[in-house]
Structures are given as C-alpha cells and as structure tokens.
Amino acid sequence: MKRLLLSAACAASLTAGIAAAESPWSVAGTFGIVSDYMFRGQSQTNHDAALQASITVSHESGFYAGLWGSNVDFGNDTDFELDIYGGYAGSIDDNTSFDIGLAYYSYPNAPDGTEYDYFEMLGTVTYSMDAFSIYGKMAYSPEFFGDTGAAFWLGTGVGYQISDDFKATANIGYQWIEDNAFAGIDDYFHYDLGVTATYGILSIDLRYFGTDVEEIACYGGTDLCDERFVGSAILNF
C-alpha cells in the first residue's frame, strides 16, 4: 500500500510545455524495487522481492487520484495487486497538513471466492517543525481483505531530517479485524524504523519491521509476520 504511501500531497510538475502554461494539474510517479513487500508488518510476497510503481494526478486545489501496483504472492494464483486511490490534501496552518481519501485494493487474478478486494477510508494529520515531523493516521474498511468483516487501523510515526539527503523515521500501528477466526490472525501491533537516503530522484531505504504476532498465530504457523530488514530503491519523477 501502499505505503500508503498513497498520499499525493507532493506531486511533481508536468512536462515543460504544460508547466510553462501554468496548468493547475500536475503528475508524479514512482518506480522501484523492494526486497520484501511489507504491509502493516506482514509480507505480501512470501519474503520475495517486488517491483512497484505508481502514478498520481493532482490539482492545485488539493484533489488527487492515482494508481499503485505491485507483484504479490499469497500461495495461490494471485500474483498482482492494483490499488486505485483518490482524496484531498491540504494545510491547516504553516506546520499542520492533512490528507483524507479512499483506496480500493484489488487483486485482478485472485481465485474465485477469495474475496480479496476491499475498500478503505483513510485520514492523516501531520505536524512538522524544523527537522521534526509527527503524524497520526487511521483507516477503516467496512469489509476487509478476505471478507473478514469490518476492520480499523490506527498508526502514528515520527521523522527527523538528519540532513538534506538523510531522514530517519519510526512508525507504529495497530490493526483490528472483526472476523479474526476467518482471517487466521488476531488483532495485532506492528512497527518499523529505518533511514531513507535521497539522491536526486532516487530514494534508498533500509528498514526493520516487526509485529507482536507469534509464528504459530500467523495464518496457521507461517513466518509472514516475523521481524526482518527490508531494503528498497525507488525512482521518483
């Protein structure tokens, strides 16, 4: 999600010709590779690498919409995720910004009956001052992944801009799922911390992920919830 990473408040400009015309629209995109696609502390690729890409179209008013895609591995024929998202981002004051939106997570070649596709409503508030930033985020789904009922997620994180090229961040979150028995996993806590280095349009991230889920309780005894280091290299354009 994603990485949720679904916020589009900071979009790049269009081509030089359009920019010269001072268009109210802009477009931004990403393309890169991660050593393991992690979503809320769980591997979505069975610990294999993933190619990921996104494109976001934004209006100067704050409205935006986009697509995000990645390969996945759920142990069946499902091997691709495509997310469609949109929302509105703006500022409350010089230090405080917000982002509210909707996301639809789809798995086009999932087997019949899996019911993987789902919607989430998302909201984020971020406060920044000098090199420090802190955010609070929530997500609600009326019918979560795998037809597991309503789900609610809360997260928060802090960031520190070490220099122009390096930023350290740490995040925590908690996921509630209505039908835990069907999901095969209890409500759980997850966290990650790492450092991001930026060189022009290239961002390189090294991050440590963890959860409070014991292996025996992770989808019937898998290591998808285990702690691990994950690296990524993303081009931003």
N, C-alpha and C positions, 0 to 999 in steps of 0.2 A: 503495500500500500502503500506505493502505498507509502509507504513512507511519506503514506500520508505525508508524507512527502507529497500530499495532494494540494497544499496551499499554493496559490498562484499570485500572491500579492506583489511579488517582484518579477515582472516579466521583461524580457529583452525587447528591443525595438525591432520594427520590421526592416525590410531591405532599405537601402539608402534612398531609393527613389520615393518610396512611400513615406519614409521618415521626413524627407525634405518637404513633403506636402503637409506635414504636421497632422498625420492621421491620428484620430483618437484611439485607434486599435493598435495592439502590439501582439507579438507572438514569441514564445520561448519554448525551448525543448531541451531534453536531456537524452543521452545515450551512454550506456556503460555496462560494466560487469561487476558482479558481487560474488564473493567466494561461497556464500550461502544466503539465500533469500529468507530473511527473518521477518516475521510479522507478529508483533506483541509477544516476543520471546520464543516463538516456535518456528522451526524450519519448515518452509514451504516447498523445498526442493530435495528433501531427504539428504541434506548436507552437501549437495552438489552445487556447482556454480550456476549463476543465472545471468542471462542477458536481459537488460531492462531499458525501456525507452518511454519518453513521454512527450506530449506537445500540448501547450496551453495557449489559448487565445484570450486576451484581456482587453477590457475597455477602460478608458481613463476614469470612468465613473466608479470603478471598483468591481464591476461584474466580470466573471471569468468562466471559462468552460474548457475541458480538455480530456485527453485520453492518456492512459498509462498501461503498459503491458510488460509481462514477464513470463518466462517459462516456469512451470511448477512440476512437482512430482508427488502425487498423492497415493502412489502404489496401484493405480489403475490406468485407464486410458487418458485421464486428464493430464494434459501437459502444457496448458496455456491459460493465463489469466489476462483478462482485458477489463480495465476499470474505466468507467465514464463518470466524470465529476463536474461540478459547477458550483458557483457560490458568489459571495460578495465579500470583499476585503476592504477595510478602511482604517481610519485612525480616530481615536477618542481625543487624544491630545498629543503633544510632541513626543511623549515617551510610551504611549499605550496604543496598541493596534489590536484589531480583531479580524476574525475570518469565520464566516458561517457558510455552510454548504451542504450538499448532498453528494453521495457517492454510490454508484452501483457497481458491485464486484461480480463479474461474470466469468464463467469457465465454459467456453463455447463447445468443447468436445468432451464434456463430462458425461459419464454413462447415464442412461435414463434412470430416473428415480433417485439420483443422488441429492438433488435439491441444493446444490452448492451456491447458486446465485443468491445475492441478497443486497438490500439497501442499507445505508447508514446515514443518519443525520449527524453532522459534525459541527463543533464550535470550538474556537480557540481565542484566548486573550493573551497577549504578550506585552510585557513591560520591559523596556530597555533603558539603561542609564550608563553612559560612557561605555566601558568594555563589558559590562554585565547585562544579562538578559534572563528573564524567567517567564515561563508560560504555564497556563492551565488549559487542559483540553478535555473534551467529552465527546462520546459517540454513542448513539442509540440506534438499535435495529429492532423493528417490530417482529421480524422473523429472521433469525441469524443463520449463518452458514450451516448447511446440512439439515435445515428445517428443525432447528433446536429451540424454537420459541424466541421470546424477546431477549435482548442482550444489551447490557450497558457497560461502557468502559470509561474510566477516568484516568487521566495522566497528567503529569507535570514534569518540568525539566528546567535546568539552569544551563547557561552558557557563559563562557568567558573568552573574549577575543584576546589571545595571548599576544598576537602581532597582526600585521596586515595579512599575513599568509596562514596563520595557525589559529584554530579555535578549538577549545575543549568544551565538551557538553556531557551532561548526565541526565538520564530520564528514568522515571518510574511510572508504572501503571498497574491498574487492577481491572480484571475482566470478570463480569458477572454473566452467567448464561442460565436461562430459565430451565431448560431440559438437560441437566448435567448428565443424567443416566444415558440418554441417547448420544450426547456429544462424546462420552467416554472420557471426560476430564472435568474435574471440579473447578469452581471459581478459583482464579489464581492471580498471583502477584508476579510482575516481571520487571526487569530493569536492564539498562545498558549504559555504558560510559565509554568515551573514546575521544580521539583527536582527529580533526579534519584539516588537511593542508590544501591550499588553493594556489594554483599556478596558472594564471590567465583563465582559460575556460576549463581547465582540468581540476577536479576535486578528488583528492585521495583520502580515504577514511579508514581508520583502524579502530575497531570497536569490540568490546566484550559484552556478551549477552548472557542473561541468566534468568531463572524463574524459581519459584518455591515448589514446583511440581516434582515429586519423586518419579523416577523412571517407571516404576510399577504402576503409577497412576496416570501416565501419559499415553492415552489411547491404547490401553491394554498392555503396556510394557514396551514402549518404544523409547528411543533416545532423542526424539524430536524436540523435547523441552530442556535438554541438557545445556549446561553452560558451554560457551565456546567463543573464540575470537573470530571475527569476520572482517575481511578487508574488501574495499570497493574502489573502483576508479570510474569516475563519471565525467563526461563532457557536457558542459552547459553552454547552450547557444541561443 
